[in-house]
């Protein structure tokens, strides 16, 4: 549950800074949104959190292998599924981040 909220937060930040930049370029800057770089920094910070979580999960899997043996096929299937989803989400966020960086 917590991971899905963080993913939604990252995606929201990415969308907000992209939209802000879109309107700013057209002379429709909205002071309530603040500067686009704030959203870019928030999005980057959330991506760093994801990297830390991924490292922790990888560490836990390694520790499990050392103490319990190979994880069950079901555990690995769940990990593979969620890991693939996270890779796809990260790619979408990184595309938005690059779009912002190129436009800034």
N, CA, C and O of each residue as an XYZ file, in Angstrom:
416
protein
N       0.834     -1.192      0.000
C       0.000      0.000      0.000
C       0.873      1.248      0.000
O       0.641      2.165     -0.788
N       1.859      1.293      0.861
C       2.753      2.445      0.962
C       3.478      2.694     -0.357
O       3.629      3.843     -0.771
N       3.928      1.625     -1.023
C       4.648      1.780     -2.287
C       3.735      2.367     -3.364
O       4.178      3.196     -4.157
N       2.479      1.953     -3.403
C       1.574      2.490     -4.424
C       1.305      3.973     -4.178
O       1.132      4.736     -5.128
N       1.269      4.385     -2.912
C       1.095      5.809     -2.616
C       2.310      6.594     -3.064
O       2.181      7.670     -3.648
N       3.487      6.062     -2.793
C       4.708      6.755     -3.203
C       4.801      6.834     -4.722
O       5.224      7.851     -5.271
N       4.407      5.763     -5.394
C       4.424      5.772     -6.863
C       3.469      6.843     -7.379
O       3.794      7.576     -8.313
N       2.303      6.928     -6.775
C       1.330      7.950     -7.186
C       1.875      9.349     -6.923
O       1.679     10.252     -7.736
N       2.560      9.537     -5.791
C       3.169     10.837     -5.484
C       4.221     11.202     -6.514
O       4.268     12.341     -6.980
N       5.073     10.235     -6.876
C       6.120     10.489     -7.877
C       5.507     10.886     -9.210
O       5.935     11.845     -9.852
N       4.490     10.122     -9.611
C       3.864     10.403    -10.890
C       3.159     11.761    -10.861
O       3.186     12.495    -11.849
N       2.528     12.095     -9.735
C       1.878     13.391     -9.612
C       2.900     14.512     -9.723
O       2.676     15.487    -10.441
N       4.023     14.384     -9.018
C       5.065     15.413     -9.111
C       5.545     15.553    -10.546
O       5.731     16.666    -11.038
N       5.742     14.432    -11.212
C       6.183     14.484    -12.599
C       5.176     15.202    -13.477
O       5.552     16.026    -14.312
N       3.913     14.901    -13.298
C       2.876     15.554    -14.101
C       2.784     17.045    -13.783
O       2.648     17.876    -14.681
N       2.858     17.368    -12.499
C       2.740     18.776    -12.111
C       3.870     19.617    -12.672
O       3.625     20.696    -13.212
N       5.117     19.140    -12.555
C       6.183     19.991    -13.075
C       6.156     20.058    -14.586
O       6.553     21.072    -15.162
N       5.693     18.993    -15.252
C       5.553     19.044    -16.705
C       4.464     20.042    -17.106
O       4.669     20.852    -18.010
N       3.312     19.987    -16.441
C       2.222     20.912    -16.759
C       2.588     22.351    -16.444
O       2.274     23.264    -17.208
N       3.250     22.545    -15.320
C       3.669     23.897    -14.967
C       4.565     24.476    -16.054
O       4.378     25.613    -16.488
N       5.526     23.693    -16.484
C       6.445     24.163    -17.508
C       5.708     24.427    -18.817
O       6.010     25.394    -19.516
N       4.749     23.576    -19.150
C       3.955     23.748    -20.371
C       3.247     25.104    -20.357
O       3.305     25.843    -21.340
N       2.585     25.430    -19.257
C       1.864     26.696    -19.179
C       2.805     27.886    -19.057
O       2.532     28.956    -19.600
N       3.903     27.703    -18.352
C       4.864     28.793    -18.198
C       5.430     29.203    -19.559
O       5.590     30.392    -19.834
N       5.728     28.229    -20.397
C       6.263     28.529    -21.726
C       5.268     29.331    -22.563
O       5.670     30.046    -23.480
N       4.005     29.223    -22.264
C       2.970     29.922    -23.023
C       2.542     31.218    -22.340
O       1.522     31.808    -22.694
N       3.324     31.652    -21.365
C       3.041     32.915    -20.694
C       1.881     32.859    -19.729
O       1.300     33.895    -19.405
N       1.533     31.687    -19.266
C       0.401     31.533    -18.363
C       0.865     31.041    -17.002
O       0.218     30.195    -16.383
N       1.973     31.567    -16.546
C       2.543     31.120    -15.273
C       1.553     31.361    -14.136
O       0.931     32.419    -14.047
N       1.424     30.380    -13.291
C       0.527     30.459    -12.154
C       1.381     30.432    -10.893
O       2.018     29.423    -10.589
N       1.391     31.539    -10.162
C       2.249     31.629     -8.980
C       1.877     30.610     -7.918
O       2.720     30.234     -7.104
N       0.629     30.156     -7.911
C       0.218     29.175     -6.905
C       0.964     27.860     -7.070
O       1.164     27.144     -6.089
N       1.379     27.527     -8.282
C       2.109     26.289     -8.498
C       3.561     26.397     -8.067
O       4.227     25.382     -7.862
N       4.053     27.611     -7.928
C       5.458     27.789     -7.575
C       6.340     27.509     -8.769
O       5.867     27.496     -9.906
N       7.585     27.291     -8.527
C       8.525     27.053     -9.612
C       8.561     25.570     -9.981
O       8.460     24.694     -9.122
N       8.705     25.320    -11.260
C       8.716     23.941    -11.751
C       9.861     23.138    -11.152
O       9.745     21.924    -10.986
N      10.956     23.799    -10.828
C      12.090     23.044    -10.305
C      11.793     22.413     -8.947
O      12.424     21.421     -8.582
N      10.855     22.964     -8.200
C      10.455     22.347     -6.930
C       9.859     20.968     -7.195
O      10.188     20.002     -6.507
N       8.986     20.881     -8.190
C       8.376     19.598     -8.527
C       9.416     18.637     -9.078
O       9.371     17.437     -8.807
N      10.346     19.168     -9.846
C      11.410     18.320    -10.392
C      12.243     17.739     -9.252
O      12.591     16.559     -9.277
N      12.561     18.553     -8.266
C      13.349     18.075     -7.134
C      12.571     17.038     -6.322
O      13.140     16.038     -5.886
N      11.281     17.272     -6.119
C      10.456     16.298     -5.393
C      10.406     14.966     -6.130
O      10.520     13.901     -5.523
N      10.234     15.043     -7.434
C      10.185     13.825     -8.236
C      11.513     13.079     -8.152
O      11.532     11.856     -8.015
N      12.618     13.809     -8.235
C      13.933     13.185     -8.124
C      14.142     12.537     -6.764
O      14.713     11.451     -6.663
N      13.678     13.207     -5.731
C      13.815     12.660     -4.374
C      13.014     11.368     -4.226
O      13.485     10.411     -3.612
N      11.829     11.342     -4.777
C      11.019     10.127     -4.715
C      11.682      8.981     -5.472
O      11.599      7.827     -5.052
N      12.338      9.296     -6.586
C      13.054      8.252     -7.321
C      14.214      7.710     -6.482
O      14.497      6.513     -6.518
N      14.876      8.571     -5.738
C      15.942      8.094     -4.848
C      15.371      7.191     -3.754
O      16.014      6.219     -3.358
N      14.172      7.506     -3.265
C      13.523      6.633     -2.277
C      13.251      5.259     -2.879
O      13.456      4.237     -2.225
N      12.797      5.239     -4.106
C      12.536      3.967     -4.786
C      13.822      3.161     -4.895
O      13.825      1.956     -4.646
N      14.910      3.819     -5.264
C      16.196      3.127     -5.368
C      16.607      2.528     -4.028
O      17.123      1.412     -3.977
N      16.381      3.268     -2.944
C      16.721      2.761     -1.613
C      15.855      1.554     -1.246
O      16.346      0.570     -0.694
N      14.568      1.643     -1.558
C      13.675      0.512     -1.283
C      14.093     -0.720     -2.084
O      14.106     -1.836     -1.565
N      14.430     -0.506     -3.339
C      14.859     -1.621     -4.180
C      16.120     -2.278     -3.609
O      16.217     -3.503     -3.548
N      17.077     -1.455     -3.195
C      18.300     -1.992     -2.606
C      17.991     -2.802     -1.350
O      18.592     -3.852     -1.123
N      17.062     -2.321     -0.542
C      16.694     -3.023      0.691
C      16.033     -4.366      0.378
O      16.344     -5.370      1.020
N      15.135     -4.394     -0.588
C      14.473     -5.643     -0.966
C      15.500     -6.630     -1.509
O      15.460     -7.814     -1.176
N      16.416     -6.150     -2.339
C      17.466     -7.029     -2.872
C      18.308     -7.601     -1.744
O      18.677     -8.775     -1.770
N      18.610     -6.775     -0.760
C      19.376     -7.227      0.410
C      18.597     -8.292      1.179
O      19.170     -9.299      1.593
N      17.302     -8.077      1.371
C      16.480     -9.050      2.092
C      16.409    -10.380      1.353
O      16.445    -11.442      1.976
N      16.310    -10.327      0.042
C      16.283    -11.563     -0.748
C      17.610    -12.296     -0.606
O      17.630    -13.515     -0.433
N      18.714    -11.566     -0.677
C      20.037    -12.188     -0.513
C      20.168    -12.823      0.866
O      20.671    -13.939      0.997
N      19.719    -12.114      1.881
C      19.785    -12.641      3.250
C      18.907    -13.891      3.386
O      19.293    -14.860      4.039
N      17.735    -13.857      2.769
C      16.846    -15.020      2.801
C      17.542    -16.219      2.168
O      17.493    -17.327      2.702
N      18.193    -15.993      1.024
C      18.898    -17.082      0.344
C      20.006    -17.672      1.230
O      20.236    -18.881      1.229
N      20.673    -16.811      1.971
C      21.766    -17.279      2.841
C      21.252    -18.088      4.024
O      21.893    -19.047      4.454
N      20.099    -17.700      4.544
C      19.609    -18.353      5.762
C      18.554    -19.426      5.505
O      18.475    -20.409      6.242
N      17.744    -19.240      4.461
C      16.620    -20.149      4.219
C      16.756    -20.972      2.943
O      16.041    -21.956      2.754
N      17.664    -20.574      2.079
C      17.764    -21.227      0.774
C      17.028    -20.413     -0.272
O      16.661    -19.261     -0.038
N      16.822    -21.009     -1.399
C      16.184    -20.304     -2.509
C      14.722    -19.976     -2.169
O      14.002    -20.835     -1.660
N      14.278    -18.737     -2.447
C      12.865    -18.399     -2.207
C      11.950    -19.282     -3.055
O      12.360    -19.826     -4.081
N      10.731    -19.409     -2.614
C       9.767    -20.225     -3.359
C       9.477    -19.592     -4.715
O       9.713    -18.402     -4.925
N       8.977    -20.385     -5.602
C       8.629    -19.890     -6.941
C       7.572    -18.792     -6.842
O       7.602    -17.825     -7.604
N       6.645    -18.943     -5.906
C       5.607    -17.926     -5.723
C       6.179    -16.595     -5.264
O       5.781    -15.537     -5.750
N       7.122    -16.654     -4.319
C       7.759    -15.419     -3.850
C       8.494    -14.727     -4.988
O       8.399    -13.511     -5.156
N       9.233    -15.519     -5.773
C       9.987    -14.934     -6.886
C       9.058    -14.389     -7.970
O       9.351    -13.368     -8.591
N       7.946    -15.070     -8.191
C       6.990    -14.594     -9.196
C       6.411    -13.243     -8.786
O       6.277    -12.338     -9.610
N       6.072    -13.116     -7.512
C       5.543    -11.839     -7.019
C       6.604    -10.754     -7.145
O       6.320     -9.646     -7.600
N       7.833    -11.081     -6.737
C       8.919    -10.093     -6.853
C       9.121     -9.686     -8.315
O       9.218     -8.499     -8.625
N       9.182    -10.667     -9.200
C       9.407    -10.355    -10.621
C       8.297     -9.469    -11.176
O       8.563     -8.518    -11.910
N       7.057     -9.784    -10.823
C       5.919     -8.997    -11.298
C       6.009     -7.553    -10.798
O       5.893     -6.612    -11.583
N       6.214     -7.383     -9.495
C       6.286     -6.036     -8.924
C       7.518     -5.284     -9.421
O       7.465     -4.077     -9.659
N       8.616     -5.998     -9.574
C       9.842     -5.370    -10.061
C       9.644     -4.856    -11.487
O      10.080     -3.753    -11.816
N       9.001     -5.638    -12.316
C       8.736     -5.214    -13.702
C       7.823     -3.989    -13.725
O       8.043     -3.065    -14.508
N       6.815     -3.978    -12.883
C       5.936     -2.803    -12.792
C       6.727     -1.570    -12.382
O       6.536     -0.491    -12.941
N       7.614     -1.730    -11.404
C       8.392     -0.599    -10.927
C       9.335     -0.080    -11.997
O       9.535      1.128    -12.116
N       9.910     -0.972    -12.767
C      10.792     -0.553    -13.863
C      10.002      0.279    -14.873
O      10.471      1.323    -15.326
N       8.805     -0.185    -15.221
C       7.965      0.556    -16.169
C       7.576      1.919    -15.617
O       7.615      2.913    -16.342
N       7.204      1.978    -14.347
C       6.841      3.256    -13.725
C       8.040      4.203    -13.686
O       7.912      5.392    -13.978
N       9.193      3.670    -13.327
C      10.399      4.501    -13.263
C      10.748      5.048    -14.643
O      11.171      6.196    -14.769
N      10.573      4.239    -15.663
C      10.858      4.714    -17.024
C       9.941      5.879    -17.396
O      10.393      6.862    -17.983
N       8.662      5.774    -17.058
C       7.718      6.858    -17.367
C       8.100      8.134    -16.631
O       8.070      9.223    -17.206
N       8.459      7.998    -15.359
C       8.842      9.176    -14.574
C      10.115      9.795    -15.137
O      10.211     11.016    -15.258
N      11.088      8.964    -15.480
C      12.353      9.485    -16.008
C      12.161     10.198    -17.341
O      12.854     11.174    -17.627
N      11.231      9.722    -18.154
C      10.931     10.419    -19.419
C      10.411     11.821    -19.118
O      10.824     12.792    -19.754
N       9.516     11.923    -18.161
C       8.974     13.238    -17.785
C      10.062     14.130    -17.198
O      10.107     15.327    -17.479
N      10.935     13.550    -16.386
C      12.026     14.331    -15.834
C      12.948     14.852    -16.937
O      13.372     16.007    -16.902
N      13.259     13.993    -17.920
C      14.107     14.445    -19.027
C      13.416     15.529    -19.847
O      14.058     16.486    -20.280
N      12.123     15.384    -20.057
C      11.382     16.407    -20.805
C      11.495     17.754    -20.103
O      11.693     18.786    -20.743
N      11.366     17.728    -18.782
C      11.483     18.970    -18.027
C      12.901     19.552    -18.141
O      13.079     20.741    -18.402
N      13.888     18.696    -17.943
C      15.276     19.157    -17.993
C      15.606     19.773    -19.352
O      16.304     20.785    -19.425
N      15.109     19.168    -20.414
C      15.378     19.677    -21.752
C      14.665     21.008    -22.002
O      15.159     21.863    -22.737
N      13.495     21.166    -21.377
C      12.715     22.395    -21.596
C      13.175     23.529    -20.683
O      12.975     24.703    -20.993
N      13.789     23.174    -19.560
C      14.185     24.207    -18.576
C      15.354     25.028    -19.041
O      15.798     25.929    -18.328
